[in-house]
């Protein structure tokens, strides 16, 4: 992973963004020698957001199973029948 100082980002933003779009490699931005932020490509960010939504849905489903909040197929069809007409 590439690491850049925040001052370098301020001075060379256009070049750093061009490199980011070309390499697709995230860039760690540091301030005073400490990690401050990650700079990532828009497509990569949106991909990660979509993946997180899927994983959160799976986690909710697993929790529902563990808590016994499930339906049989017959119960689900009955509950959804008003929308399936």
C-alpha positions in Angstrom: 0.0 0.0 0.0 1.2 3.4 -0.9 1.7 6.0 1.9 1.6 9.7 1.4 1.9 12.7 3.7 -1.1 15.0 3.9 1.2 17.9 2.8 2.1 15.9 -0.3 -1.5 15.3 -1.0 -2.2 19.0 -0.7 0.6 19.9 -3.1 0.2 17.1 -5.6 -3.4 16.1 -5.5 -3.9 15.8 -9.2 -0.9 13.5 -9.7 -1.8 11.4 -6.6 -5.4 11.0 -7.9 -4.1 10.1 -11.4 -1.8 7.4 -9.9 -4.7 6.1 -7.7 -7.0 5.7 -10.8 -4.2 4.0 -12.7 -3.0 1.6 -10.0 -6.3 1.1 -8.1 -4.1 0.8 -5.0 -5.4 2.5 -1.8 -3.3 5.3 -0.4 -2.8 5.8 3.3 -2.6 9.5 4.2 -0.6 10.4 7.3 -0.6 13.5 9.5 2.3 14.1 11.8 3.5 10.5 11.2 0.2 9.0 12.2 -2.4 7.3 9.9 -5.2 9.7 9.2 -7.3 8.5 6.2 -7.4 6.2 3.3 -7.8 7.4 -0.2 -9.5 4.9 -2.5 -10.9 4.8 -6.0 -14.7 5.5 -6.2 -15.5 2.1 -7.8 -13.6 0.3 -5.1 -15.4 2.2 -2.4 -18.8 1.5 -3.9 -17.9 -2.2 -4.3 -16.9 -2.4 -0.7 -20.1 -0.6 0.4 -22.2 -3.1 -1.6 -20.3 -6.0 -0.1 -20.8 -4.7 3.4 -24.6 -4.4 2.8 -24.7 -8.1 1.7 -22.6 -9.2 4.7 -24.9 -7.2 7.1 -27.9 -8.9 5.5 -26.3 -12.3 6.0 -25.5 -11.5 9.6 -29.1 -10.4 10.2 -30.3 -13.6 8.7 -28.0 -15.7 10.9 -29.2 -13.8 14.0 -32.8 -14.4 13.0 -32.1 -18.2 12.7 -30.4 -18.3 16.1 -33.3 -16.4 17.7 -35.9 -18.6 16.1 -37.4 -15.8 14.0 -38.0 -18.0 10.9 -41.0 -19.1 8.8 -41.8 -22.3 7.1 -42.3 -22.0 3.4 -46.1 -22.3 4.0 -46.1 -19.5 6.6 -44.0 -17.3 4.3 -46.3 -17.8 1.4 -49.3 -17.0 3.5 -47.6 -13.8 4.9 -46.5 -12.7 1.5 -49.7 -13.7 -0.4 -51.1 -10.1 -0.4 -48.0 -8.9 -2.4 -47.7 -12.0 -4.6 -51.1 -11.6 -6.3 
